[in-house]
């Protein structure tokens, strides 16, 4: 299953911008065409959504570029360093560095000890509210 398939099954109905309707027009079993402009491509939308979800563990981010097959964003980590995160259908990576990650969370935990600490604190806080 590709990243696009997973997005379509789980997230598209909840995150698709209303003015665009469906982000995807399915043609055949594994082929898709994107019905939006490159600035609102799947990769752009997914990277932006993922970064917003992880805002608790980063200082800031800004979208840099996107096309039908990739999107990039500048991310300032809690440690103060800046990385450029790239999302393609192959997953997340840090631009000009090795390694691919299935999730942005995995990538951030690898490169930012403070992110990992904030994530653990947030999880513990949510669990304590359940008890």
N, C-alpha and C positions, 0 to 999 in steps of 0.2 A: 504494500500500500504506500503510495507516495504521500508527501506532505500535503499536496493539494487535495488528494482524496480524503485525508483525515480532516482537513479544514472544512471541506464541503459537508462531510457527514456530521461533524460535531459543532462547528462554529458558524458556518456561513449564515444559517437562518437567524442567528442572534446578532451578528456583527456586520452584515451587509448594509451598506449605506442605502437608505430608502430611495434616494434619487437614482441609484443605479439599478435597483431591483436585484436580481441574482447576479453575482459576480461571474458565474460560469455558465456556459452553454455546452452541454455534453454532447459530443459527436462520437458515437461508437463506444467501445468498452474502455479504452485507456487514453483516448485522445480528447483534449479539451481546447477550446478557444476562449480567450478572455474577452469579455464584452465591455471592458472599461478602458480608459486611457492608461498609458504607462504610469502616470503619477498616482493612480489608484489601483495598481496591479495587485494580484494576490500577495506577492512578496512584500510590497509596500504596506498593505493593510495588515498583514500578519506580523511584520516586524514592529510596526507602530503599536499594535495591540499588545504584543508581548512585552515591549519596553514599558508601556503604561502599567501593565500588571506588575512589573518588577520595580516600579518607582520607589518603593520603600527601601530598596537596597542599592540605589545608584543616586548620584548627585543630580545629574541631568542628562538629557539626550537631545539630539536634533537629527532629523532625517536629512541625508545628504543627496542621495540619488536613488532612482529606481527605474527598472525596465520590466518587460514582461517576464524575465527570467531571474531577476535578482533585485535586491534593495540593500542599501547601506545606510548606517546611522553612526554618528559620532556619539560616544557614551563616555561621560566622566564618572569614574568609579568613586566610591566613598574614600578611597585612599588618595584621591586627587589626580591620578593618572588618567589619560585619555586613550581610548581604544576605538577602532572603527570596526563595527560589527557588520557582517555581511550575511544575508539570508538568500539562499538559492533553493531550488527544489531538492538539493542534496543535503540541506540542513544549515545550521548556523556555524559561522567561523569568525575568527578575528582576521581582518584583512592583513595580508603579508605575513601571516604566521601559520604554522601547521595545525592540523587537527580540525575535525568536524564534530559537531554536537547535534543531537536530536532536538534539544530544547535550549532556549536562551538561559533557563535556570542552570542547566548543566555547564554551559559556557561560563556564566558569571561565577558559579561556585569554584570553578577551576582557576580563574584569574584574579579573584578578589576575596581574600579572607574576611574582610569586613562585610561583604555581601552575605557570605555563608553564615556569619554570626548574626546579622540582622534577620536573615531568613529563619534561623533557628529560634530567635526571640519571638518573631511573629507567629511561628507555629505553636510555640509554648503558650503564648497569650491566647490564641484561638482555642487551644485545647483546654486551658483553664476556665474559659467561659462556658464550656460544655459541662463542667462538673459542678 
